[in-house]
Amino acid sequence: MIQLKKRANPSVLMGYLAPVIALGMTLVAGFLLFAVLGVPIGEAFKAYFIEPVSDLYGLAELGVKAAPLIMIAAALSLGFRAGIWNIGAEGQLILGGICGGAVALAFYEVEAFYVLPLMCLAGIAGGMAWAAIPALLRTTVNANEILTSLMLTYVASLLLSFLVHGPLRDPDGFNFPESRLFHDAATLPLVLSGTRLHIGAPIAILVALLAWVLLSRTLLGFALRVNGDAPKAARHTGFGQGQLVWFSLLFTGAMAGLAGLFEVAGPIGQLNPVISPGYGFTAIIVAFLGRLHPVGVVFAGLVMALSYLGGENAQIALNMPLAVTGVFQGMLLFFLLAADVLIHYRIVFGQERRA
Amino acid sequence: MGQALAVLVSNNPYRAFALASQRTTPDSSHNAPTMGHRSDTTQNTAPLVSMQGITKAYPGVIANDSVNLELLPGEIHALLGENGAGKSTLVKILYGLLQPDAGQILWSGNQWDGSPIYLRNPADARSLGIAMVFQHFSLFESLTVVENIALGMAVPASDALRREIRDVSLRYGLPLEPDRDVYSLSVGARQRIEIVRCLLQNPKLLIMDEPTSVLTPQEVQELFVTLKRLAAEGVSILYISHKLDEIRQVCDRATILRGGKNVATAIPEQESARSLAALMMGENVSTTTRTERSETGQPRLALNKLNLPAKSRQAISLQQLNLTVHAGEVVGIAGVAGNGQDELISVLAGEVKASPNDMIWLKGEFVAQWSAAQRRRAGLCTVPEERLGHAAVPSMSLAENALLTGFHRQALRRAGIITKRRCRQAAKAIIDAFSVQCDGPRSAASSLSGGNLQKFVVGREILQAPDVLVISQPTWGVDAGAAADIRNAIQVLAAQGAAVLLISQDLDELMAITDRIGALCAGRLSEFYPTQSVDAQQVGLLMGGKTALEGVA
């Protein structure tokens, strides 16, 4: 019989190394997969990890993909530390895109400095409003936020689809389900000309730093950590559970909404039926890969961004199916969780014999 | 009596298996093979069970290190030791819940004469005739007594079983109504269910884990009568406790453990409580002495007809609590656990709120609607019973745990940013003032022993100089040295003028350091009396539900 026995002193070092080990295992397993599919390993490695970031444009693309992941995951890690599980960042991202995009379309052709900030505020408000629904349900009727936030993602996705097929559709767009292209005053400034790298990237780093300070140096962050580790202790000293639920969900909602707005006002430049390749979900993996630490999240975000780019490139260069991206992300999460289990438990084969 | 013996001193180790079906048939007595009388068992001095060289290690600690334990038939044998001495581990091995890393158990029940036995699980132990009454009961509150017992024995709740329960309970002085719902019963009655459930299985060996910790003094005496009668009929009883007076009163022999090792086997009657304590604790026996306090001052905390509805049908509701605690006094609330202590401290701390405004009064203000944070800022500090997870966060450092309740009343932040240096200083101050054994402010709360962590959480509140301190079970599961330190610290705080409310199950502790004492029973508070004008027996009556004593001022 195989048993898991709890270790007395889980290694702290291994805790930090786990993401690296998981990455290594993912690579090994990935190459085995490629080998089975008949793709030469060297070529696969090159296509997946080297080519996408071998030039400036590639590096900028890495930033474009990493920005929303980092922004959302940094916020998610605060809530996850508190044991508040917002799984619906994807839906909040979509609502942010819808609201911000709607502002852009309402001010179509208005060349004014205030259009973009207004769009950002609308995006944040949209994401927060969507996150407020699970927060309200959790604090009033104790409905599990995992379920409600996740289900609202699909509602958000259908809402976006309805809007771009109907009210927000480009009147001159030959009935294609997409909005007008945003005008200049409604698109994000670039930080690197000749690429698509927009100001969302530096803002994402700022958000991560802000989250770090909040988590480690403020009473609010302390309250979140106490609530996650010992909810009874949090109640005893007077940290209100309801307030922490509201904060976690609204903050994640705001950041996801802003990330959504950055997508539509940046790389996409319009509203269309799919504005995110699952950033809101991938950010959950990013948060755990980054050890629920805002700084770790920055590195984890870059790794996961590379998996998007590598997947796309492998598709083009090696005729691989697009699903390899999902497979890689899934394997990474699997190996990470497995590593975490082995840090806290050891495997015992058979019954431990008495002498 | 003869028939009782026949049933109890059964000769067949597998009888327990067959018992269920036999017991429900009217002619079951024919099936019971008979053998043995009291004289047989006492003359036969071969031990019933002999545990030899038992060793059991957990990661980081050796719980049992070559421990030996021998039980004679028909003796009440005490297993004595402080918390963490390895008593529970040894007993769990004997009951098949744990397997030893080394050592063997020899059993002399019948055909197993003196041969080693391997107990893979409690069912093995029960089949040999080993029964155990746990400290924490495993009863379904919504079922009746007979249904609970039937479930434990996997038989239907028949009239025959009811009769049997009545028989056993009458014979051993364990009054039980088979058809009462368990949730309506006192803790003492619930313990009687567990004992009766064991006795119905004809044990040769009955293990009792700290049986008196949940009983009033009167109930303790009743239990002792039962135990002595069982022993007289040849049942061996392994009695686990750290209460020396009880052991001297009821036990024939005692095996004393310290730090996972045998220290001595003693005859309690020939020892004094002090000499037993010395064996149990080694050198560091310390005692608590009452410190003289000047006259008590103004009222600081008062409850006026405080009600708190129960959260569920089985939970306790607080009813019409009246209480006043003055500056400079320690007021004690005695009572068996589960009579509303948890509810009382959570409503005082502000974790749950009582509805009307005028029920809780703190230094001139009605605070029933105040948050936990507001109450702490106003000078009401609380220490809940559960150290890990309630009073402290296990995974966090002591510095962070100092911040946990300290930020309300101490400057541990600057412009909203936590100053880690000040948190470490605050933790260091607690560690120094209360001699907490640890690796400094950075060590995790979970790395401390129970006693040291308790000193830390009590010290954390005391160093905040509260005007009112409410503290629940401060020495529960704490070694004697730390317990004495904590009791002294509580007295010093009162002497400095704080009002202290001490909620405790430990009657000795309450008698030793409180100025006034009352008891909580089933969510109701008794009258309060000057501690020096009452004795333990009288407080026992209050713990058992009397609300006032006659003839005491």
Contacts between the chains, C-beta under 8 A, distances in Angstrom:
chain1	res1	chain2	res2	distance
A	6	B	59	7.8
A	7	B	59	6.7
A	8	B	58	7.4
A	8	B	59	3.0
A	8	B	60	4.3
A	9	B	59	7.5
A	9	B	60	7.0
A	213	B	417	7.9
A	216	B	418	8.0
A	217	B	417	4.9
A	217	B	418	5.2
A	218	B	416	6.2
A	218	B	417	6.5
A	218	B	418	6.6
A	219	B	407	6.4
A	219	B	413	6.6
A	219	B	416	7.3
A	219	B	418	6.7
A	222	B	400	7.3
A	222	B	403	6.6
A	222	B	418	6.5
A	225	B	396	7.5
A	226	B	393	5.5
A	226	B	396	7.5
A	226	B	404	6.5
A	229	B	393	5.0
A	229	B	394	7.2
A	229	B	395	4.9
A	229	B	396	6.6
A	230	B	388	7.9
A	230	B	389	4.6
A	230	B	390	7.2
A	230	B	392	7.7
A	230	B	393	4.3
A	230	B	394	6.8
A	230	B	395	7.9
A	232	B	386	7.3
A	232	B	389	5.6
A	232	B	390	4.4
A	233	B	389	6.3
A	233	B	390	5.7
A	233	B	391	7.0
A	233	B	392	6.6
A	233	B	393	5.1
A	233	B	404	6.4
A	235	B	351	5.0
A	235	B	372	7.4
A	236	B	349	6.0
A	236	B	351	5.9
A	236	B	372	6.7
A	236	B	382	7.4
A	236	B	384	6.0
A	236	B	390	5.9
A	236	B	391	7.1
A	236	B	405	7.6
A	237	B	372	6.5
A	237	B	373	7.5
A	237	B	376	7.6
A	237	B	404	5.5
A	237	B	405	4.9
A	237	B	408	7.6
A	238	B	350	6.7
A	238	B	371	5.5
A	238	B	372	3.3
A	238	B	373	3.5
A	238	B	374	7.8
A	238	B	376	6.8
A	238	B	408	7.5
A	240	B	371	7.6
A	354	B	99	5.2
A	354	B	100	5.8
A	354	B	101	6.0
A	354	B	102	6.9
A	355	B	101	6.0
A	355	B	102	4.2
